[in-house]
Amino acid sequence: MRIGPALLLLLGFTLLAWLPALQLTDWTADDPQVVLEHPVVTGAHPASAAFAHDYTHHIGDSGQWRPASTLSLRADHALYGPDSSRGWHHSNLLLHLITVALAALLAYRTQAVLPLLGVAVYAVHPILSDSVAWVSGRPALLCALLGLSGAHLFQSALSRPRNRALITLSATLALCLPLLAKEDGVLFALLLLLLAAPKGTAALRRAATGCALALGLWFAARAAALGVAMPAAAHPVLADAPLHERLLVGLQAAAESIRLGFVPWNVPPRYELESLPGVQISLLLLAAFGVFVFLAHRQRPIRASLIALPALALVPFLQLLPAGEVFAPRFLHIPLLFSIPLVDRLLRHLPRLLPPVFLLTLLPLTWVSISSYEDAESYWRASLRHAPSSPVAWNGLGTALADDGRHEEAMRSLRTSLEYDPGHSRTWSNLARSLYASGREMEAVDALRAAVRTGPRNPIAHINWGRHLARQGRHAEAREAFLEATRLRPHSAPAWDGLSRAEAGLGRAPEAEAALQRAHSLRPD
């Protein structure tokens, strides 16, 4: 089949798989906080601020520097506004269709053969719903698109072997592009080196030099914007765990990623540690995968790179450094992309009817997975099906119900969260909100006190406590609460706004004006 008709068939199949995402109109999980309250996204701050701050600077630094993702969301806000997420989902699907086309064309350019089955699996796999069907998943989607765009640019430069500087420069730009969208973009260095390898040692050396330059520029830009060069989450899950424990959990995460790739049944929107398979099951899954690859290799030789590339892309799961979350479905976007040639060859060794049956089976699984992103309530209920004792998921569900005005149901969910983790400060704050809305002020005050007691470093708890004190006319105490919130989160506009009101209540007009100006500089809207 020629590349043109095959590509059209592939894009049509992709569109069919993700069609339900075009009907999504509500915001999911933390979309309102991460996206709709972002001052750069809303246009309250200039576009250049995307390069100067953490990706989630407005709600608390998370160690992420993603200017391209921020600017992409800013463009959607300008086009569609904040009232409905439908247009934003249209953009996500368009970005995914372009990514699928780029992946197919790159495979065709490098091998003169289109791995149609492998690209089709990547295009419609339900594991990608975390990035295609969720607005906040945009960074993973954009990272893949920019990484492939850079790979095409680098492939074109390789066709001019005499222009050494061009090859190095194109490798630098090719790796910088995905790194501007998401930290996972560093994995595209592997793809660039793989593309350069067949061209000889000189091309490989220039590619390596370009990648090193890109990483140097990225580290320098991160350090200038965030004050630290290396990526590191604000609260890494396994920060205090010894290396052997991190490796053990990482092994389980790697095995679960392989399971999801081949048996994507009931894909969760998020993971807790309890959701990962046991060690024995993990070893069996990894062994079975190894045997599967070995048998395919015996039947028809597979270049080592086709195995090495997706395998190396899974290395971050091993948690050699406790840099962030252990596992999330969107982390599989790049490994699945890199697996296209290997998956294609493995499927071609199956009986002729099985590959199309497998592809058709993916469609309803993807449609079901998309339903988890219909709204915040659907997202957290889907999370609870996989981790029914997760205090974070119960808190998320309670928050979603409270946002919908269903405070009695919200309080039941929040109290369930506290049963599993009585020290979860955010849950106490959310419970206080629903108690206030239900007219149970005394209980709400007790919940606010518990929020501050269990979360002395939780700025939201201090802000809410300060607001309560201000309503009671206790402006001096409110001032102390808001000052603590500003110390914990200097870039929190609500904290500075509350401090301004407390200072005004104490008759300190200059201090009130200064705090209000600080709040306005952070959130002009």
C-alpha positions in Angstrom: 0.0 0.0 0.0 1.3 3.4 -0.9 2.0 5.9 1.9 -0.8 8.3 0.8 -3.8 6.0 1.0 -2.3 4.2 4.0 -1.9 7.5 5.9 -5.5 8.5 5.2 -6.8 5.2 6.4 -4.7 5.5 9.5 -5.9 9.0 10.3 -9.5 7.9 9.7 -9.1 5.0 12.1 -7.5 7.4 14.7 -10.4 9.8 14.4 -12.9 7.0 14.9 -11.1 5.9 18.1 -11.1 9.4 19.6 -14.5 10.7 18.4 -16.1 10.6 21.8 -13.4 13.0 23.1 -14.9 15.7 20.8 -18.1 15.6 22.8 -16.4 16.4 26.2 -17.4 19.8 27.4 -16.6 19.8 31.1 -13.3 20.2 33.0 -11.6 17.3 34.6 -9.7 16.8 37.9 -7.3 19.8 38.4 -8.0 21.5 35.0 -9.6 24.6 36.7 -6.6 25.1 39.0 -3.8 24.1 36.6 -5.2 25.6 33.4 -8.1 28.1 34.0 -6.4 29.9 36.9 -3.0 30.1 35.2 -2.3 33.8 34.6 -0.2 33.2 31.5 -2.9 30.9 30.0 -5.6 33.5 30.7 -3.6 36.3 29.2 -3.3 38.1 32.5 0.5 37.8 32.3 2.5 38.3 29.1 3.5 35.2 27.0 7.2 35.7 28.0 6.2 34.8 31.6 5.9 31.2 30.5 9.7 31.0 30.2 10.3 32.8 33.5 8.3 30.6 35.9 7.4 27.1 37.0 4.6 25.5 35.0 2.3 25.6 38.1 3.9 28.7 39.7 0.4 30.2 40.3 -0.7 27.4 42.6 2.6 26.1 43.9 5.9 25.2 42.2 6.1 21.6 41.1 9.6 21.5 39.6 8.3 21.6 36.0 9.4 24.1 33.3 7.1 23.7 30.3 6.8 27.0 28.4 5.6 25.4 25.1 2.8 23.7 26.9 1.8 26.9 28.7 1.7 28.8 25.4 -0.3 26.1 23.7 -2.9 26.3 26.4 -2.8 30.1 26.1 -3.7 29.9 22.4 -6.7 27.7 23.2 -7.9 30.1 25.9 -7.8 32.9 23.3 -9.6 30.8 20.8 -12.2 29.1 22.9 -12.4 30.8 26.3 -12.9 29.1 29.7 -16.6 28.3 29.6 -16.4 24.9 27.9 -13.6 22.5 27.3 -14.9 21.3 23.9 -12.7 23.4 21.8 -9.7 22.5 23.9 -10.4 18.8 23.2 -10.6 19.6 19.5 -7.1 21.0 19.7 -5.9 17.9 21.6 -7.2 15.6 18.9 -5.8 17.7 16.1 -2.3 17.6 17.8 -2.6 13.8 18.2 -3.6 13.4 14.5 -0.6 15.4 13.5 1.6 13.3 15.8 0.3 10.1 14.3 1.0 11.4 10.8 4.6 12.5 11.7 5.3 9.1 13.3 4.1 7.3 10.2 6.1 9.5 7.9 9.3 9.2 9.9 9.0 5.4 10.0 8.5 5.4 6.2 11.4 7.8 5.6 13.8 5.7 7.7 12.8 2.2 6.6 11.0 2.8 3.3 8.2 0.6 4.8 5.2 1.9 6.7 4.7 -0.1 10.0 1.0 0.4 9.7 0.0 -2.0 12.5 2.5 -0.5 14.9 1.5 3.1 14.2 -2.2 2.1 14.4 -1.7 0.6 17.9 0.0 3.8 19.0 -2.7 5.9 17.4 -5.7 4.4 19.1 -4.3 2.8 22.3 -6.5 3.7 25.3 -3.4 4.4 27.4 -3.2 7.7 25.5 -6.5 8.9 26.8 -4.6 10.5 29.7 -3.1 12.9 27.2 -5.5 13.0 24.3 -8.8 13.2 26.3 -7.6 15.4 29.2 -6.8 19.0 28.7 -4.2 18.9 31.5 -2.5 16.1 29.7 -1.5 18.5 26.9 2.3 18.5 27.8 2.7 14.8 27.0 0.9 15.2 23.7 2.8 18.3 22.7 6.1 16.7 23.7 5.5 13.8 21.3 4.6 16.1 18.5 7.5 18.4 18.9 9.9 15.5 19.4 8.8 13.9 16.1 9.0 17.3 14.4 12.6 17.7 15.6 13.4 14.1 14.4 12.1 15.0 10.9 14.3 18.2 11.0 17.3 16.1 12.0 16.6 13.5 9.4 16.7 16.2 6.7 20.0 17.5 8.0 21.5 14.0 7.9 20.8 13.9 4.1 23.5 16.6 3.8 26.4 14.9 5.4 29.0 17.4 4.3 27.3 20.2 6.3 28.7 19.2 9.7 27.5 22.3 11.5 24.0 21.8 10.2 23.8 18.3 11.6 24.9 19.4 15.1 22.7 22.5 15.1 19.6 20.5 13.9 20.2 17.9 16.7 20.4 20.7 19.2 17.1 22.2 18.0 15.4 18.8 17.6 16.0 18.0 21.3 15.2 21.5 22.6 11.7 21.4 21.0 10.2 18.5 23.1 12.1 19.6 26.2 10.1 22.9 26.1 6.9 20.9 26.4 7.7 18.3 29.0 10.7 16.8 30.9 10.1 13.4 29.1 11.4 15.1 26.0 14.9 14.1 27.0 14.1 10.6 25.8 14.1 11.9 22.2 17.9 12.0 22.4 17.8 8.2 22.1 15.8 8.5 18.9 18.2 11.1 17.4 21.2 8.9 18.1 19.4 5.9 16.6 18.7 8.0 13.4 22.3 9.0 13.2 23.9 5.6 13.8 23.4 4.2 10.3 25.1 7.3 8.8 28.4 6.4 10.5 30.5 7.4 13.5 31.0 11.0 12.4 27.2 11.6 12.2 26.7 9.8 15.5 29.3 12.0 17.2 27.7 15.2 15.8 24.3 14.0 17.0 25.7 13.4 20.5 27.3 16.8 20.5 24.0 18.5 19.5 22.1 16.6 22.2 24.7 17.6 24.8 24.3 21.2 23.7 20.5 21.0 24.0 20.7 19.5 27.5 23.1 22.3 28.5 20.8 25.0 27.2 17.8 23.3 28.9 19.6 23.0 32.3 20.7 26.7 32.0 17.2 27.9 31.1 15.6 25.9 34.0 18.2 27.2 36.4 17.5 30.8 35.3 13.7 30.3 35.6 13.4 28.0 38.6 16.6 28.5 40.5 17.5 24.8 40.0 18.7 22.9 36.9 17.7 19.3 37.6 14.0 18.3 37.4 12.6 17.3 40.8 9.0 17.2 42.0 8.0 19.3 45.0 6.9 16.2 46.9 8.4 13.0 45.3 6.5 9.9 46.4 9.6 7.8 47.3 11.9 10.6 48.3 12.9 9.0 51.6 12.9 5.4 50.4 16.2 3.5 50.0 17.4 2.7 46.5 16.4 -1.0 46.7 12.8 -0.1 47.6 12.6 2.5 44.8 14.0 -0.1 42.3 11.4 -2.7 43.5 8.5 -0.3 43.0 10.0 0.8 39.7 10.1 -2.8 38.6 6.4 -3.2 39.4 5.7 0.0 37.5 7.6 -1.2 34.4 5.7 -4.5 34.5 2.4 -2.7 34.7 3.4 -0.5 31.8 4.0 -3.7 29.7 0.7 -5.2 30.9 -1.2 -2.0 29.8 0.5 -2.1 26.4 -0.6 -5.6 25.6 -3.7 -6.0 27.8 -5.2 -2.5 28.1 -8.2 -3.5 30.0 -9.7 -1.1 32.5 -7.1 1.6 32.1 -7.0 3.8 35.2 -6.8 7.6 34.9 -4.2 7.7 37.8 -2.2 5.3 39.9 -1.6 4.8 43.5 1.2 2.5 44.7 -1.4 0.0 45.8 -2.6 -0.2 42.2 0.7 -1.7 41.0 1.0 -5.4 40.6 2.8 -7.6 43.2 6.5 -8.4 42.8 5.8 -12.0 41.7 3.3 -10.9 39.1 5.7 -8.3 37.9 8.5 -10.8 37.4 6.1 -13.1 35.5 5.0 -10.3 33.2 8.5 -9.2 32.5 9.6 -12.8 31.8 6.7 -13.4 29.5 7.5 -10.2 27.6 11.1 -11.3 27.3 10.1 -14.7 25.9 7.7 -13.1 23.5 10.4 -10.8 22.1 12.9 -13.7 21.9 10.5 -15.9 19.9 9.8 -13.1 17.5 13.6 -12.5 17.2 14.1 -16.2 16.4 11.5 -16.2 13.7 12.8 -13.0 12.0 15.8 -10.9 13.0 14.9 -7.7 14.8 17.4 -4.9 15.0 18.6 -4.6 18.6 17.7 -0.9 18.5 14.0 -1.7 18.1 14.1 -3.5 21.4 16.5 -1.2 23.1 14.7 2.1 22.4 11.4 1.3 24.1 13.3 -0.5 26.9 15.5 2.5 27.6 12.4 4.7 27.5 11.1 2.7 30.5 14.2 3.3 32.6 12.8 6.5 34.3 10.2 4.1 35.9 12.9 2.5 37.9 13.2 5.5 40.2 17.0 5.5 40.3 16.4 9.1 41.4 13.2 9.8 43.3 12.4 12.7 40.9 8.6 12.5 41.0 5.6 10.3 40.7 6.3 6.6 40.4 3.7 6.0 37.6 1.0 7.7 35.6 -0.6 6.5 32.3 0.6 9.6 30.5 4.3 8.6 31.2 3.7 5.8 28.7 3.2 8.2 25.8 6.8 8.3 24.7 7.6 4.6 25.4 4.5 3.5 23.3 5.6 5.9 20.5 9.1 4.4 20.5 7.6 0.9 20.5 6.0 1.3 17.0 8.5 -0.7 15.0 8.8 -3.5 17.6 5.0 -3.8 18.0 4.5 -3.8 14.3 6.9 -6.7 13.8 5.5 -8.7 16.7 2.0 -8.3 15.4 3.1 -9.5 12.0 4.2 -12.8 13.5 0.7 -13.5 14.7 -1.9 -15.4 12.6 -3.3 -13.1 10.0 -6.7 -12.4 11.7 -5.4 -11.6 15.1 -3.8 -8.2 14.5 -7.0 -6.6 13.0 -9.0 -8.2 15.8 -6.6 -6.7 18.4 -6.9 -3.3 16.8 -10.7 -3.4 16.6 -10.7 -4.5 20.3 -8.8 -1.3 21.2 -11.6 0.9 19.9 -14.3 0.1 22.6 -11.5 0.1 25.3 -10.5 3.6 24.2 -14.1 4.8 24.2 -14.6 3.5 27.8 -11.3 5.1 28.9 -12.4 8.5 27.4 -15.5 8.4 29.6 -13.2 8.8 32.7 -12.6 12.3 31.5 -16.2 13.5 31.1 -15.9 15.6 34.3 -14.1 15.7 37.6 -16.6 13.3 39.3 -16.1 10.7 36.5 -12.3 11.1 36.8 -12.2 10.5 40.6 -14.8 7.7 40.6 -12.7 5.9 37.9 -9.6 6.4 40.1 -11.4 4.9 43.1 -12.3 1.8 41.2 -8.6 1.0 41.0 -7.6 2.4 44.5 -10.7 2.3 46.7 -8.7 3.2 49.8 -7.0 6.2 48.3 -7.5 9.3 50.5 -6.4 11.5 47.6 -9.1 10.1 45.3 -11.8 10.4 48.0 -10.8 14.0 48.6 -10.9 14.6 44.8 -14.4 13.2 44.6 -15.5 15.2 47.5 -14.1 18.4 46.0 -15.9 17.6 42.7 -19.2 17.0 44.4 -18.8 20.2 46.4 -18.1 22.2 43.2 -21.4 20.8 41.9 -23.2 22.0 45.0 -23.8 18.5 46.4 -22.4 19.2 49.8 -23.9 16.3 51.7 -22.4 13.8 49.3 -19.2 15.7 49.4 -19.0 15.5 53.1 -19.4 11.8 53.0 -16.6 11.4 50.5 -14.3 13.8 52.5 -15.0 12.0 55.8 -14.1 8.7 54.0 -10.8 10.3 52.9 -10.1 11.3 56.5 -10.8 7.7 57.7 -7.9 6.6 55.5 -5.7 9.6 56.3 -6.7 11.8 59.3 -3.7 13.9 58.7 -4.6 15.0 55.1 -4.8 18.8 55.6 -6.4 19.6 52.2 -9.3 17.3 53.0 -10.0 19.1 56.3 -10.0 22.4 54.3 -12.5 21.0 51.8 -14.6 19.6 54.5 -14.8 23.0 56.2 -16.0 24.5 52.9 -18.9 22.1 52.6 -19.8 22.5 56.3 -20.0 26.2 55.9 -22.2 25.8 52.8 -24.5 23.5 54.9 -24.8 26.1 57.7 -22.7 24.1 60.2 -20.3 26.8 61.1 -19.0 25.4 64.4 -18.1 22.1 62.8 -16.5 24.1 59.9 -14.3 26.0 62.4 -13.2 22.8 64.0 -12.3 21.5 60.5 -10.3 24.6 59.7 -8.3 24.2 62.9 -7.6 20.6 62.0 -6.4 21.7 58.6 -3.9 24.1 60.1 -2.9 21.6 62.8 -2.3 18.7 60.3 -0.8 20.9 57.6 1.4 23.6 59.1 3.1 24.0 55.7 -0.2 24.0 53.7 -0.7 27.6 52.6 -4.4 26.9 51.7 -5.1 25.9 55.3 -3.7 29.2 56.6 -5.6 31.2 53.9 -8.9 29.6 54.9 -8.2 30.1 58.6 -7.3 33.7 58.0 -10.5 34.3 56.1 -12.5 32.8 59.1 -10.6 35.1 61.5 -11.3 38.1 59.3 -15.0 37.4 59.3 -14.9 37.3 63.1 -13.2 40.7 63.1 -10.0 39.2 64.5 -7.8 41.1 62.0 -4.5 40.9 63.9 -4.8 37.1 64.1 -5.9 37.0 60.5 -2.9 39.0 59.5 -0.6 36.4 61.1 -2.4 33.6 59.2 -2.0 35.4 55.9 1.6 36.3 56.5 2.3 32.6 57.1 0.6 31.7 53.9 2.7 34.3 52.0 5.9 32.9 53.6 4.9 29.4 52.5 3.7 30.4 49.0 5.1 33.9 48.1 3.4 33.8 44.7 -0.2 33.1 46.0 -2.5 36.0 45.0 -5.3 34.9 47.4 -2.8 35.0 50.3 -1.7 38.6 49.5 -5.3 39.6 48.9 -6.3 38.3 52.3 -3.3 40.0 53.9 -4.4 43.3 52.2 -7.9 43.0 53.8 -6.4 42.1 57.2 -4.1 45.1 57.0 -7.0 47.3 56.0 -9.0 46.0 59.0 -6.2 47.1 61.3 -6.2 50.6 59.7 -2.8 50.1 58.1 -3.5 51.6 54.7 0.0 51.7 53.2 0.6 48.0 54.0 -2.8 47.1 52.7 -2.1 48.9 49.4 1.3 47.2 49.1 -0.2 43.8 49.6 -3.0 44.4 47.2 -0.6 45.6 44.5 1.4 42.4 45.1 -1.8 40.3 44.6 -2.7 42.3 41.5 0.8 41.7 40.0 0.4 38.0 40.5 -3.2 37.8 39.2 -4.2 40.9 37.3 -7.6 39.3 36.7 
